[in-house]
Amino acid sequence: MSKMNLLINILLHLFILVVLLFYIRKIALAIPSIGTMIYPNFKPYTTFEYIIHIITVFLFLDTLKSLHYKVERLRDDTDVLKLFS
């Protein structure tokens, strides 16, 4: 795999991850809170950000292995001195 293909693959992978996180949040906000259906004085979405952070951690850990491998391959193939000269 060439350097350009590897770089495009990494960027595409990160883009998909960001879009996935965005839409997971949108879908979760579209689902009504069960607490408000049971108890009308319940304040919905008070812990929503914590849930989103947990989902983010799981998605990040899942993609971390493959991204790390790809970045290492790109780093090994690229001479750092050539980039700054």
C-alpha positions in Angstrom: 0.0 0.0 0.0 1.4 3.4 -1.0 1.9 6.2 1.4 -0.9 8.3 -0.2 -3.3 5.4 0.0 -2.4 4.7 3.6 -2.9 8.4 4.5 -6.3 8.5 2.7 -7.3 5.3 4.5 -6.4 6.8 7.9 -8.3 10.1 7.2 -11.3 8.2 5.9 -11.3 6.0 9.0 -11.2 9.0 11.3 -13.9 10.8 9.3 -16.2 7.8 9.6 -15.6 7.7 13.3 -16.5 11.3 13.8 -19.7 11.1 11.7 -20.7 7.9 13.5 -20.3 9.6 16.9 -22.3 12.6 15.6 -25.2 10.5 14.4 -25.2 8.2 17.5 -25.8 11.4 19.6 -28.6 12.6 17.2 -30.3 9.2 17.4 -30.1 9.0 21.1 -31.6 12.5 21.4 -34.5 11.5 19.2 -35.5 8.6 21.5 -37.8 9.9 24.2 -36.7 9.4 27.8 -38.3 6.4 29.6 -38.1 8.3 32.9 -40.4 11.1 31.7 -43.0 8.5 30.6 -43.1 6.9 34.0 -42.6 10.0 36.2 -43.7 13.3 34.7 -41.3 15.4 36.9 -38.2 13.5 35.8 -35.5 15.7 34.2 -34.5 14.0 31.0 -31.0 13.8 29.5 -29.2 14.9 32.8 -26.6 12.1 32.3 -26.6 12.1 28.6 -23.1 13.5 28.1 -21.7 10.7 30.3 -23.3 8.1 28.1 -21.9 9.7 25.0 -18.5 9.7 26.6 -18.7 6.0 27.3 -19.8 5.3 23.7 -16.9 7.4 22.5 -14.4 5.5 24.6 -15.7 2.1 23.3 -15.6 3.2 19.7 -12.1 4.8 20.1 -10.7 1.7 21.8 -12.1 -0.5 19.0 -10.6 1.6 16.3 -7.4 2.4 18.1 -5.7 -0.9 17.2 -6.2 -0.6 13.5 -5.4 3.1 13.4 -2.3 2.6 15.4 -1.1 -0.1 13.0 -1.8 2.2 10.0 -0.1 5.2 11.5 2.9 3.1 12.4 3.2 1.9 8.9 2.9 5.4 7.6 5.5 6.6 10.0 7.9 3.8 9.1 7.5 4.5 5.4 8.1 8.3 5.8 11.4 9.8 6.4 11.0 12.6 8.9 14.0 14.5 7.7 12.5 14.7 4.2 9.3 16.2 5.5 11.1 19.2 7.0 13.6 19.9 4.3 
